[in-house]
């Protein structure tokens, strides 16, 4: 421990702490803009400056380490004036359209300006015309709202190991863009959206498809169904000021029903369906000499990354569609047949924690009924905006349940939203398939849980040792795949999720400020919601789902049947890095 003084009070703080971290342990919040823990620590924005006794100038607390006997002052007139001036300089060339900006109320710059009383601009900077890049299917970049904090650059380059954006030009001409000012759609961007959740302002936003949803609901000729992914229920409440780690499943269902959807279903159903197909596919590969390791295919960001950067692993990918796409395919085939409706009269909507889903619905080979499996996908954030626009008092809603027959999910399905969840769900059903319904059959595989970027485990499944790996974050995926390629690691089954921590930390989830993310592991808090739902569920294995059993009995016959492959499976192809 190191003994220091902060604002005249003695504290003992961990050795190696920065002043920012030390102040937090002392109950003092120092503002930041560019800093994101473990992602971006460059001390560039100068919002976090403090006075240190003996230092010749103010220091950036996010990168300045503490030392024995240090005296720090976080709120002197000099510090406050410096922060206010910095905010005014940032605003001098910032597009100030806060009233209409999608980030109004959740913008870190806006919040700091309110806190420091920045009401008028003392400085007038240049405001050159900026081209808005909306070429990508999933997002829009408006550099007139960019503050050059470089958090998005770090998220793309450090966390994901992709680096398709960076700082172009120098000085006042600096802007964040793709190489040679290419359109984002022409790069190897994988649509993960981690840059969006890293951005402190409205410079990066997902494509807003809420009006498409409202138009579909208002059309009397359309039958509109909605599905919500497991991770959405673990984050949506944050948009309504509920604590991180609040389960809002029942209120989410009630809200979607009041928005006017004809049927409210659950992606948990198709997550269970995915496991039935994927677990059987895995066992078939193991028993019949198929390509190993088999790698999961639920994350469209990971799929695009594989097609772009590691096409040699395409044969290793499970051929299963993602739960989102499986659900859409079942709705347009089995469910349409059950209703006696033309699939073209059904509008299938998904609520996802993921911006890459907007890309996924446009992929080839995602049209089991001859039309797109999914029509519209919106993020958790877009759903929250729809609820607010409709005047629905979310926190006052009763808890309701999904409609049948596609609204039932097991505990295995809901943990899909956390890294390791797909692996654990698959292992539960694989064990059942190999050993039968035994009382002592394992239900929990805790070695694959947790937010670590790479996890490894070996399990005895039906007398055979099965080596598995679980990876989240594409930089970690790159590291693991290089080892596999070099023959330095050997596995039977690998789960890869594009976003660190899995879908609970997806690019479409509710955006929390750095002041929260730097000191709270929101991934773990949100994941706990899903594991708690799992442990409380009477059905904890996908093969126990009665709705899944019914769809096989009535339509598919058995897992991995010819018909199942036609509807529930897909294909992949190598992509060019730059177009």
Secondary structure, DSSP 4 states (H G I P E B T S, - for coil): -EEEEETTEEEEE-TT-BHHHHHHHTT-PPP-SS-BTTTB----S-TTEEEETT-SS-EETTTPBP-TT-EEESS-HHHHHHHHHHHHHHHTTS---TTT-TTTTT-HHHHHHHHTT--S-S----------B--SSSEEE-GGG-----HHHHIIIIISS----EEES-GGG-EEESGGG--GGGTT-----HHHHH-SSSSEEE---HHHHHHHHH-TT-EEEEEE-GGGGGTGGGGGTPPTT---HHHHHHHHHHHT-SEEEEHHHHHHHHHHHHHHHHHHHHHHT--SSEE----HHHHHHHHHH-GGGGGGB--BPPHHHHHHHHIIIIIHHHHT--GGGEEEEEEES-SHHHHHTTSTT--TTSS-S-SEEEEHHHHHHHHHHTT--GGGPPP--PPSSS----HHHHGGGSTTHHHHHHHHHHHHHHH-S-TTS----GGG-SS-SEEEEEEEETTEEEEEEEEESHHHHHHHHHHHHTTS---SEEEEESSTTSGGG-TTSPP--HHHHTTS-HHHHHHHHHHHHHHH-S--SGGG-HHHHHHIIIII-STT-HHHHHHHB-------S--
